Amino acid sequence: MILGCSLDSKIYLLTFLLLYLSNCSLMGLEDEESTVDTTPPVPLTALQGTWNSSCTSGSPYQTETLQIVGFDLTLDAITFDDSFCSSARYSVRRSYSNLVGGSSPLILPNGSVGYTMNSRLKEFSVTPLTSEARETMNDTLYCGISTWQDNQSSNIAGRNCGSGTNPALDTLVTDMYSLAGSSLYIDSSKKSYQKNP
């Protein structure tokens, strides 16, 4: 019994118990801390500005410009006839509003750590940039439209352009992105964009 023990034995026993309990509490804190993600989210303010992709190495030859201003995002893609991306054929514009970035990090399909990004589609249009492109689009009833005009955009939201029906205007769109220095990766386009200085 403890009552029959000497004072030295009591002090030793109390010291042992205190060390043991202290160690247990520290171990519990370590386990708890290991499950808490302390990675800060990338705020939308870090994405503000204009971002460009380089000319693709294979057909279709394209360049893209992504611009984020406030809570609006615009993606302009231009398709070219040549591998130098010098002879523009037609352009596609997608504009989104009410941009909201996610707060929890996740692993993107390309292996990078990123975040979700939600927005509302407010424009989805195509513009033929040459007479040849316009004639082809009219002859094939591209997106079900037969009145294409040079350098004039036409809305293709909610239309079937050959690869399924496009989302309608005001549709909620979810995407994923990752930011590494001056390089912004957008999962839906599978491309990286470099920020304009």
N, C-alpha and C positions, 0 to 999 in steps of 0.2 A: 504493500500500500504506500501511496505517496506520503502520507502523514508520518510514516515511520522512517522515511529516508532522511539522510543528512541534508544540511543546507546546500552543500556543494552539489549533491545529486539533484536537488530541486532546480538549482540554477542551470545546471547542464541540461536537464530535461526541458525547461522552459525555453532555453536558447535553441535547442534542437527543433522544438515545435514551431517557434517563430520563424526560423530559417526555412522549414518545410512549407509552412503556410505561405510565406512570402514568395517562395519559388513557384508554388502552385498558381498563385495569383498572376505572377509574371508570365507563366506559360500560357495562361488563359488569354492574357492580353495579346501575346504574340500570335496565338491562333486567330484571334478576332481581327487583328490588324492585317494579317495575310489575306483576308477575304475582302478587304476594303480597297476599291480601285481609286487611287489618288491621281490618276491621269486627268489633267484639266481639259475640258472640251475646247475645241477650236471655235471661237466666236465668229459670227458672220462678219464682224468688222474686219477680220483678217482676210476675208475673201473679196472684199470690196475692190473694184477696179476692173481692168481689162486683161484677159488672158488669151493667148493664141496657141494653136497647135500647128506643128510643121506640116508640110505637104506629105501626104501619105505615100509610101513607097510602091504601093500596088493599086490597081484599078478597083474601084473608082478613085481617081485622084482628087483629093479634097484638102481644104484647109478649113479650120473652124476658129471663130472668135467668140469668146464667152465674156459677157459683161455683167457685172453685179453692181447695182446701185441701190443702196438702201435695202428694201425687201423685194426688189425686182431683179429677175435674171433673164437675160436674152442670149440665145445661142444662134449664131449665124453660121451656116455651113455652105461653102461654095464648091461645086463640082466642076472639074476642068476636063478638057479634051486631051491634055498632054501631061506627061510625067513631071514637068517643071512647074506645074500649076500656074501657067501664064495665060492660058486661053480659057476663060471662064465660060461655062455652058449654062448652068442654072444655079439658083441659090434657094436655100430652105431656111426659114426663120421660125424659131420656137421661142415664145416669150412666156414667162411665168411671173406670177405675183404672189404676195403673202408668203414669202420665203421664210421657213422656220428650220433651224438646225437642231439636230438631236443633241442630247447632253451625255449619253452613254456611249463610250467607245465600243467598236466592234471590229471584227476582222473581215475585210473585204475579200471578194473572190481572188483578187490579185495578190493577196497576202499582206497588204498594208493595213495599218490601223486607221480607221476613219469613223465617220458618223453618218447618220441618216439625214436626209434633207427633204422636207415636204414643201409643196407649193401648189398653186392653181394655174392651169393652162389658160392663158389669155389670148394667145395668137399662135397659129400654126399655118404657115403660108409658103407657097412656092412661087418663084419668079423666073421665067425663062429669060436668059441673057443674050441669046442669039436667035436669029430668024430660023436657023436649022432646028434648034431646040424647041422653039414655039411650034413649028410645023409638025415635028415628031409627036409632041404632046397632044396637039389637036387631032392628028391622024389616028392616034392610038386611044383617044378619049382618056387621057391620063387623069386618074382620080375621078373619072366620070364627067370631065369638063371638056367642052369643045370650043371654048371661046378664049383660049390663052392668047395674051398679047405680049409683045416684046417689052421687057423691063417693067411689067405690071404684075403685082402679086395677086394671087388668088388664094382664098381660104380653103384649106384641105382638112380642117378639123372635122371629125365625124365621118369622113369619106374613106372609101376603100381605094387605096392606090396600088394594089397588087400584092401587098403582104399583110392583109388583114385590115380591119377598120381602125382608123386613127382615133385617138381619144377626142371626145367632144370638148368644146370650150368650157371652162370652169371645172374641169375634171381635176380631182385631187391626184397629184403625181408624187410618188415617192422614189427617191434616188439615194445614192450613197456617194460620199466623197472622202478624199484624204488629202492632207496638205503637208508637203515636205519642203520647207524653205520657200522658194519661188516657183514650185511646181505643184499644180493642182490636178488631182486625178478625179475624173467623174466616171462612176461605174457604168452608167447606161450607155455612154459613148465608147467606153473602153479606151479612153485616150487621156494623155497628160497635157496640160496647158501651162505654158510659161507666162509669168506675169510681165506685162509691159513695164518698163522702168518709169 
